[in-house]
Amino acid sequence: MNVTVIGYGNMGSGLARRLVSAGHQVTLTGPSTDKAQAVAQSIDAKMKVLPLEQAAAQADLIIASTPYAEQVKALQSLGDLSGRVVVDISNPLTPDFSGLTVGYTTSAAEEIAKALPGVKLVKAFNTVLAQIFTEGPELSGQRVPVLIAGDDEASKQTVAGLAESLGFAPVDAGPLKNSRNLEPLALQNIWFAYMAGQGTGIAPAWLHRT
């Protein structure tokens, strides 16, 4: 799959690295082409780096990994995305990670979708810590779940297939409005990892009685 990743922080670079290792073609982009180039060189010298306005032209799927406050502007910089599948992996965290700036009656994903009508927005990967991408998508012998929410079933299936190709276990989390649940869940996961001292080798999952 040809995937464009917007953003080159811990999440964006971690996802890009796993995508490349799984055999996908990756284009990295962001506000600074120089920074994107430096990250790309550290992952794979053959990875494409393009300015925002050119980066999505050939993409089968776009992953938006900039901070929530920058998502809409970054996506708009790509040009007309009508009908395109866009994966929002952001969480609307306060600067000190103590809470959410958006939540409960709406979500970051829903607000992005409102700002970009016509985009097939899917929420995914937001409950996965960045370190999981680099250290491997398996914990205690089980694949780490990727919870996927969206209103377009075909787009969700595309994202599920991508997650599976990266070694994760895709889980249908319902419509896009369920991002209101997924974003607080990510905040709780961050609390366990950093505030409760459990470390970054953790992920939320649901157990089933056999």
Contacts in CASP RR format, 6 or more apart in sequence:
PFRMAT RR
TARGET T0000
AUTHOR 0000-0000-0000
METHOD contacts of the structure
MODEL  1
MNVTVIGYGNMGSGLARRLVSAGHQVTLTGPSTDKAQAVAQSIDAKMKVL
PLEQAAAQADLIIASTPYAEQVKALQSLGDLSGRVVVDISNPLTPDFSGL
TVGYTTSAAEEIAKALPGVKLVKAFNTVLAQIFTEGPELSGQRVPVLIAG
DDEASKQTVAGLAESLGFAPVDAGPLKNSRNLEPLALQNIWFAYMAGQGT
GIAPAWLHRT
1 24 0 8 1.000
1 25 0 8 1.000
1 60 0 8 1.000
1 61 0 8 1.000
1 162 0 8 1.000
1 165 0 8 1.000
2 24 0 8 1.000
2 25 0 8 1.000
2 27 0 8 1.000
2 58 0 8 1.000
2 59 0 8 1.000
2 60 0 8 1.000
2 61 0 8 1.000
3 19 0 8 1.000
3 24 0 8 1.000
3 25 0 8 1.000
3 26 0 8 1.000
3 27 0 8 1.000
3 59 0 8 1.000
3 60 0 8 1.000
3 61 0 8 1.000
3 62 0 8 1.000
3 63 0 8 1.000
3 162 0 8 1.000
4 26 0 8 1.000
4 27 0 8 1.000
4 28 0 8 1.000
4 29 0 8 1.000
4 55 0 8 1.000
4 56 0 8 1.000
4 59 0 8 1.000
4 61 0 8 1.000
4 62 0 8 1.000
4 63 0 8 1.000
4 78 0 8 1.000
5 12 0 8 1.000
5 15 0 8 1.000
5 16 0 8 1.000
5 19 0 8 1.000
5 26 0 8 1.000
5 27 0 8 1.000
5 28 0 8 1.000
5 29 0 8 1.000
5 63 0 8 1.000
5 65 0 8 1.000
6 29 0 8 1.000
6 30 0 8 1.000
6 52 0 8 1.000
6 55 0 8 1.000
6 62 0 8 1.000
6 63 0 8 1.000
6 64 0 8 1.000
6 65 0 8 1.000
6 66 0 8 1.000
6 74 0 8 1.000
6 75 0 8 1.000
6 78 0 8 1.000
7 28 0 8 1.000
7 29 0 8 1.000
7 30 0 8 1.000
7 36 0 8 1.000
7 64 0 8 1.000
7 65 0 8 1.000
7 66 0 8 1.000
7 74 0 8 1.000
8 16 0 8 1.000
8 28 0 8 1.000
8 30 0 8 1.000
8 35 0 8 1.000
8 36 0 8 1.000
8 39 0 8 1.000
8 40 0 8 1.000
9 39 0 8 1.000
9 65 0 8 1.000
9 130 0 8 1.000
10 130 0 8 1.000
11 65 0 8 1.000
11 89 0 8 1.000
11 125 0 8 1.000
11 130 0 8 1.000
11 133 0 8 1.000
12 63 0 8 1.000
12 65 0 8 1.000
12 89 0 8 1.000
12 130 0 8 1.000
13 39 0 8 1.000
13 42 0 8 1.000
13 43 0 8 1.000
14 130 0 8 1.000
14 133 0 8 1.000
14 134 0 8 1.000
15 63 0 8 1.000
15 65 0 8 1.000
15 89 0 8 1.000
15 125 0 8 1.000
15 133 0 8 1.000
16 26 0 8 1.000
16 28 0 8 1.000
16 39 0 8 1.000
16 40 0 8 1.000
16 43 0 8 1.000
16 47 0 8 1.000
17 43 0 8 1.000
17 133 0 8 1.000
17 134 0 8 1.000
18 133 0 8 1.000
18 134 0 8 1.000
18 136 0 8 1.000
18 137 0 8 1.000
18 166 0 8 1.000
19 26 0 8 1.000
19 166 0 8 1.000
20 26 0 8 1.000
20 43 0 8 1.000
20 44 0 8 1.000
20 47 0 8 1.000
22 165 0 8 1.000
22 166 0 8 1.000
22 167 0 8 1.000
24 162 0 8 1.000
24 165 0 8 1.000
25 48 0 8 1.000
26 44 0 8 1.000
26 47 0 8 1.000
26 48 0 8 1.000
27 47 0 8 1.000
27 48 0 8 1.000
27 49 0 8 1.000
27 50 0 8 1.000
27 55 0 8 1.000
27 58 0 8 1.000
27 59 0 8 1.000
28 36 0 8 1.000
28 39 0 8 1.000
28 40 0 8 1.000
28 47 0 8 1.000
28 48 0 8 1.000
28 49 0 8 1.000
28 55 0 8 1.000
29 36 0 8 1.000
29 49 0 8 1.000
29 50 0 8 1.000
29 51 0 8 1.000
29 52 0 8 1.000
29 55 0 8 1.000
29 78 0 8 1.000
30 36 0 8 1.000
30 52 0 8 1.000
30 55 0 8 1.000
30 66 0 8 1.000
30 74 0 8 1.000
31 52 0 8 1.000
31 70 0 8 1.000
31 74 0 8 1.000
33 49 0 8 1.000
33 50 0 8 1.000
33 51 0 8 1.000
36 49 0 8 1.000
37 49 0 8 1.000
40 47 0 8 1.000
40 48 0 8 1.000
40 49 0 8 1.000
52 74 0 8 1.000
52 77 0 8 1.000
52 78 0 8 1.000
53 77 0 8 1.000
53 78 0 8 1.000
53 79 0 8 1.000
55 78 0 8 1.000
56 62 0 8 1.000
56 78 0 8 1.000
56 79 0 8 1.000
56 81 0 8 1.000
56 84 0 8 1.000
59 84 0 8 1.000
60 85 0 8 1.000
60 158 0 8 1.000
61 84 0 8 1.000
61 85 0 8 1.000
61 86 0 8 1.000
61 87 0 8 1.000
61 158 0 8 1.000
61 159 0 8 1.000
61 162 0 8 1.000
62 75 0 8 1.000
62 78 0 8 1.000
62 81 0 8 1.000
62 84 0 8 1.000
62 85 0 8 1.000
62 86 0 8 1.000
62 87 0 8 1.000
63 86 0 8 1.000
63 87 0 8 1.000
63 89 0 8 1.000
63 125 0 8 1.000
64 71 0 8 1.000
64 74 0 8 1.000
64 75 0 8 1.000
64 86 0 8 1.000
64 87 0 8 1.000
64 88 0 8 1.000
64 89 0 8 1.000
64 90 0 8 1.000
64 112 0 8 1.000
65 89 0 8 1.000
65 90 0 8 1.000
66 74 0 8 1.000
66 90 0 8 1.000
67 90 0 8 1.000
68 90 0 8 1.000
68 91 0 8 1.000
68 92 0 8 1.000
68 93 0 8 1.000
68 101 0 8 1.000
68 102 0 8 1.000
68 108 0 8 1.000
69 92 0 8 1.000
69 101 0 8 1.000
71 88 0 8 1.000
71 90 0 8 1.000
71 108 0 8 1.000
71 112 0 8 1.000
72 111 0 8 1.000
72 112 0 8 1.000
72 115 0 8 1.000
72 116 0 8 1.000
75 81 0 8 1.000
75 86 0 8 1.000
75 112 0 8 1.000
75 116 0 8 1.000
75 119 0 8 1.000
76 115 0 8 1.000
76 116 0 8 1.000
81 116 0 8 1.000
81 118 0 8 1.000
81 119 0 8 1.000
82 118 0 8 1.000
82 119 0 8 1.000
83 118 0 8 1.000
83 119 0 8 1.000
83 120 0 8 1.000
84 119 0 8 1.000
84 120 0 8 1.000
85 120 0 8 1.000
85 122 0 8 1.000
85 152 0 8 1.000
85 155 0 8 1.000
85 158 0 8 1.000
85 159 0 8 1.000
86 116 0 8 1.000
86 119 0 8 1.000
86 120 0 8 1.000
86 121 0 8 1.000
86 122 0 8 1.000
87 121 0 8 1.000
87 122 0 8 1.000
87 123 0 8 1.000
87 124 0 8 1.000
87 125 0 8 1.000
87 159 0 8 1.000
88 108 0 8 1.000
88 109 0 8 1.000
88 112 0 8 1.000
88 121 0 8 1.000
88 122 0 8 1.000
88 123 0 8 1.000
88 124 0 8 1.000
88 126 0 8 1.000
88 179 0 8 1.000
89 123 0 8 1.000
89 124 0 8 1.000
89 125 0 8 1.000
89 126 0 8 1.000
90 108 0 8 1.000
90 109 0 8 1.000
90 112 0 8 1.000
90 126 0 8 1.000
91 100 0 8 1.000
91 108 0 8 1.000
91 126 0 8 1.000
91 183 0 8 1.000
91 186 0 8 1.000
91 187 0 8 1.000
91 190 0 8 1.000
92 100 0 8 1.000
92 101 0 8 1.000
92 102 0 8 1.000
92 103 0 8 1.000
92 107 0 8 1.000
92 108 0 8 1.000
92 183 0 8 1.000
93 99 0 8 1.000
93 100 0 8 1.000
93 101 0 8 1.000
93 187 0 8 1.000
93 190 0 8 1.000
94 100 0 8 1.000
94 101 0 8 1.000
97 187 0 8 1.000
97 190 0 8 1.000
97 191 0 8 1.000
97 194 0 8 1.000
99 187 0 8 1.000
100 183 0 8 1.000
100 184 0 8 1.000
100 187 0 8 1.000
102 108 0 8 1.000
102 111 0 8 1.000
102 183 0 8 1.000
103 180 0 8 1.000
103 183 0 8 1.000
103 184 0 8 1.000
104 180 0 8 1.000
104 184 0 8 1.000
105 180 0 8 1.000
106 180 0 8 1.000
107 123 0 8 1.000
107 176 0 8 1.000
107 177 0 8 1.000
107 179 0 8 1.000
107 180 0 8 1.000
107 182 0 8 1.000
107 183 0 8 1.000
108 179 0 8 1.000
108 183 0 8 1.000
109 121 0 8 1.000
109 123 0 8 1.000
109 149 0 8 1.000
109 150 0 8 1.000
109 176 0 8 1.000
109 179 0 8 1.000
109 183 0 8 1.000
110 176 0 8 1.000
110 177 0 8 1.000
110 179 0 8 1.000
110 180 0 8 1.000
112 121 0 8 1.000
113 119 0 8 1.000
113 121 0 8 1.000
113 176 0 8 1.000
120 152 0 8 1.000
120 155 0 8 1.000
121 150 0 8 1.000
121 151 0 8 1.000
121 176 0 8 1.000
122 148 0 8 1.000
122 149 0 8 1.000
122 150 0 8 1.000
122 152 0 8 1.000
122 155 0 8 1.000
122 156 0 8 1.000
122 159 0 8 1.000
122 176 0 8 1.000
123 147 0 8 1.000
123 148 0 8 1.000
123 149 0 8 1.000
123 150 0 8 1.000
123 173 0 8 1.000
123 176 0 8 1.000
123 178 0 8 1.000
123 179 0 8 1.000
123 182 0 8 1.000
124 146 0 8 1.000
124 147 0 8 1.000
124 148 0 8 1.000
124 149 0 8 1.000
124 159 0 8 1.000
124 163 0 8 1.000
125 146 0 8 1.000
125 163 0 8 1.000
126 147 0 8 1.000
126 179 0 8 1.000
126 182 0 8 1.000
126 183 0 8 1.000
126 186 0 8 1.000
127 145 0 8 1.000
127 146 0 8 1.000
127 147 0 8 1.000
127 182 0 8 1.000
127 185 0 8 1.000
127 186 0 8 1.000
127 189 0 8 1.000
127 203 0 8 1.000
127 204 0 8 1.000
128 137 0 8 1.000
128 144 0 8 1.000
128 146 0 8 1.000
128 168 0 8 1.000
128 203 0 8 1.000
129 189 0 8 1.000
129 190 0 8 1.000
129 193 0 8 1.000
129 200 0 8 1.000
129 201 0 8 1.000
129 202 0 8 1.000
129 203 0 8 1.000
130 200 0 8 1.000
131 200 0 8 1.000
131 201 0 8 1.000
132 139 0 8 1.000
132 144 0 8 1.000
132 200 0 8 1.000
132 201 0 8 1.000
132 203 0 8 1.000
135 201 0 8 1.000
136 144 0 8 1.000
137 143 0 8 1.000
137 144 0 8 1.000
137 166 0 8 1.000
137 167 0 8 1.000
137 168 0 8 1.000
138 144 0 8 1.000
138 167 0 8 1.000
139 201 0 8 1.000
139 202 0 8 1.000
139 203 0 8 1.000
142 169 0 8 1.000
142 205 0 8 1.000
143 167 0 8 1.000
143 168 0 8 1.000
143 169 0 8 1.000
144 168 0 8 1.000
144 169 0 8 1.000
144 203 0 8 1.000
144 205 0 8 1.000
145 168 0 8 1.000
145 169 0 8 1.000
145 170 0 8 1.000
145 171 0 8 1.000
145 203 0 8 1.000
145 204 0 8 1.000
145 205 0 8 1.000
145 206 0 8 1.000
146 160 0 8 1.000
146 163 0 8 1.000
146 168 0 8 1.000
146 169 0 8 1.000
146 170 0 8 1.000
146 171 0 8 1.000
147 171 0 8 1.000
147 173 0 8 1.000
147 182 0 8 1.000
147 185 0 8 1.000
147 204 0 8 1.000
148 156 0 8 1.000
148 159 0 8 1.000
148 160 0 8 1.000
148 163 0 8 1.000
148 170 0 8 1.000
148 171 0 8 1.000
148 172 0 8 1.000
148 173 0 8 1.000
148 174 0 8 1.000
149 156 0 8 1.000
149 173 0 8 1.000
149 174 0 8 1.000
149 175 0 8 1.000
149 176 0 8 1.000
149 177 0 8 1.000
149 178 0 8 1.000
149 179 0 8 1.000
149 182 0 8 1.000
150 156 0 8 1.000
150 174 0 8 1.000
150 175 0 8 1.000
150 176 0 8 1.000
150 178 0 8 1.000
151 175 0 8 1.000
151 176 0 8 1.000
156 172 0 8 1.000
159 170 0 8 1.000
160 170 0 8 1.000
160 172 0 8 1.000
161 170 0 8 1.000
163 169 0 8 1.000
163 170 0 8 1.000
164 170 0 8 1.000
171 206 0 8 1.000
173 181 0 8 1.000
173 182 0 8 1.000
185 204 0 8 1.000
188 204 0 8 1.000
189 202 0 8 1.000
189 203 0 8 1.000
189 204 0 8 1.000
192 198 0 8 1.000
192 199 0 8 1.000
192 202 0 8 1.000
193 199 0 8 1.000
193 200 0 8 1.000
193 201 0 8 1.000
193 202 0 8 1.000
END
